[in-house]
Amino acid sequence: MNYELRIGIRPPYQYVGYCRCPYDLDPRGYECGDRSAYVRTGGSEPVCYFGDLR
């Protein structure tokens, strides 16, 4: 895996409470991880990492 492509595209505190990306924080301040829209299927497909840009 090319780790340069897995660098977050923005700071995690920009969208606290929305869980768009795995590194975002939920309303309690915990990292969203597998609960994020990026990981879950059937929803929006946010661009979270530089490797997602094409």
Secondary structure as UniProt FT lines:
FT   HELIX           3..6
FT   HELIX           12..15
FT   TURN            16..18
FT   TURN            22..23
FT   TURN            27..28
FT   HELIX           33..35
FT   TURN            37..39
FT   HELIX           50..52
//
